[in-house]
Every structure is written in C-alpha cells, then in structure tokens.
Amino acid sequence: MIGLQLGRWLRRACSLAICLSFWQMASTLKLDFGVVTFSNVPLPADVASAGLEFFHSPRLFSHVVSSLERVFAGYGIAAVAGVTLGLLIGRLRFAGDFLQAPLELLRPIPAVAWIPLAVLMFPSSELSMIFITFTGALFPILINTVHGVENIDPRLIASARSLGSTRSAMLLEVIIPGAAPSVVTGLVIGMGTSWFCLVTAEMISGQYGIGYYTWESYTLQNYPEIIVGMIVIGLLGMASSAALKAVGAALLPWHSKEAKS
C-alpha cells in the first residue's frame, strides 16, 4: 500500500517537473509557435522570486483573506440553495415543472455577463462579487443534486414505502443518502467554478483579492506577478476542493470503498 502511494506521488512530481522543464526551455529560447509565443513569458526563477516577495509582503494577507471571504460567502449560500432546490426539483414533479425552465434559461449565462447587472442590483461592489461567486457555484451543485435524486434506485423507494416510511423518513434515510455522492461531486465542482467566477469579478470590481492582484500586475506590466497570482488561485482552489473531497469521503465511507474496488 505504501509502495503504491509512493509511486503515485512520484508520478505527480515527475509530471510537474516535466511541465517546469518545458516552461524553462520555452521561455529561455523564446519559442514562437505562431499562434502561441513565449517571448514575453517570464522564467520560472523570476516567478519564484516574485512569489517569495509577495509571500513576505503585507499585501498577501489582505488579498487572500478578501478572496476567501467572498468565495465562502457566495459558495455557502449557493450550497444551501443548490442542494435544497435540487432535492425539490428531483423529488417533486410540480417543483420541477415550475423551477427548471427559468433555471435552465439562466444556467448558460457566463459570470462576466452578470457583472454589469450585479453592479446595478447591489449597493456595494463587495455584494456584487459575492453574487457572482454564488451564480458560479449554484448550477453545478443544483444539477448534480437533481441528477443524484433522479437516479436513486426505485427499488429502495418502493422498499421504504412498503415498510411504512413517512415522507420525512424517506427524505432523511433514503433520498439524501442515495443522492449524497452526486451532491458531493456538485459541491466540489461548484467550489472550482466559484473561484473562477470570483477572479473574474475581482478583476473588474475589486480593490483587494487575488484576482485584483493578478489584473493589477498585468496593467503595471509586472509579468512574473501575473503568474504568481495564477498559482495562488490554483493552490487555493485545489486546497478547498481537496478539503471538500476529504469531508465527502469521511461522510460517505461506503461510497469511497465502492469507488476504489
């Protein structure tokens, strides 16, 4: 078991080393592939130097905390709303007929398109950015919850009814546990999209945040700091998604065993 885990970590480290080596070579030689050029891409060493400077800067705390607050606020509201609406739409035909059409109409609208309306609707830019994060996370959570409810084995529901299960018992003991793996998947995907949408909003409306830091670096032509911002966003998104996966695995041990077998 330890050998398998070590092998996985070695493969991951090897893949990162290959990517860094290609980046170093392409930036050093200023490779130009026609549609893609590395002429202005900074070297990994320059990015590492800018990263160390940023991590020792007092700006780090302000930018990271601002982004985390916005993500957790918007994502938390989206998680509650998405799971609740998903259970209603997946379980009640009336709710599905009433809610699914407008939600499907809103779902393809990208986060960037919501920004002007969010600025008009909310009195502060902070609330508008939280709203953008909410819209990004809502639909993956909602769709996966609906999918999980609709794909519960009908035999489980029939068995519960034959045993005299009440509606509340059916919901708590059959529907929610049966849909839980899909709900967790939606929560993990929603966390990733919430970070994507937050960064887009911060680039336009923010004064603090990792997205604002990345955009500010571009406008000031501090190219290494652009990549530092991108890496920080990736690390925060990866860490938050990994935390959700760990919580999901702890709450659904039977599903984790089935996935590994």
Secondary structure as the mmCIF struct_conf table of DSSP 4:
data_model
#
loop_
_struct_conf.conf_type_id
_struct_conf.id
_struct_conf.beg_label_comp_id
_struct_conf.beg_label_asym_id
_struct_conf.beg_label_seq_id
_struct_conf.end_label_comp_id
_struct_conf.end_label_asym_id
_struct_conf.end_label_seq_id
HELX_RH_AL_P HELX_RH_AL_P1 ILE A 2 LEU A 29
TURN_TY1_P TURN_TY1_P1 LYS A 30 LYS A 30
STRN STRN1 ASP A 32 ASP A 32
BEND BEND1 GLY A 34 VAL A 35
STRN STRN2 THR A 37 THR A 37
TURN_TY1_P TURN_TY1_P2 SER A 39 ASN A 40
HELX_LH_PP_P HELX_LH_PP_P1 VAL A 41 LEU A 43
HELX_RH_AL_P HELX_RH_AL_P2 PRO A 44 PHE A 55
TURN_TY1_P TURN_TY1_P3 HIS A 56 HIS A 56
BEND BEND2 SER A 57 SER A 57
TURN_TY1_P TURN_TY1_P4 PRO A 58 PRO A 58
HELX_RH_AL_P HELX_RH_AL_P3 ARG A 59 ARG A 91
HELX_RH_AL_P HELX_RH_AL_P4 ARG A 93 LEU A 106
TURN_TY1_P TURN_TY1_P5 ARG A 107 PRO A 108
BEND BEND3 ILE A 109 ILE A 109
HELX_RH_AL_P HELX_RH_AL_P5 ALA A 111 MET A 121
BEND BEND4 PHE A 122 SER A 124
HELX_RH_AL_P HELX_RH_AL_P6 SER A 125 GLU A 150
TURN_TY1_P TURN_TY1_P6 ASN A 151 ASN A 151
BEND BEND5 ILE A 152 ILE A 152
HELX_RH_AL_P HELX_RH_AL_P7 PRO A 154 SER A 162
TURN_TY1_P TURN_TY1_P7 LEU A 163 GLY A 164
HELX_RH_AL_P HELX_RH_AL_P8 ARG A 167 MET A 170
HELX_RH_PI_P HELX_RH_PI_P1 LEU A 171 ILE A 175
HELX_RH_AL_P HELX_RH_AL_P9 ILE A 176 SER A 205
BEND BEND6 GLN A 207 GLY A 209
HELX_RH_AL_P HELX_RH_AL_P10 ILE A 210 THR A 219
TURN_TY1_P TURN_TY1_P8 LEU A 220 GLN A 221
HELX_RH_AL_P HELX_RH_AL_P11 TYR A 223 LEU A 251
HELX_RH_AL_P HELX_RH_AL_P12 PRO A 253 LYS A 260
#
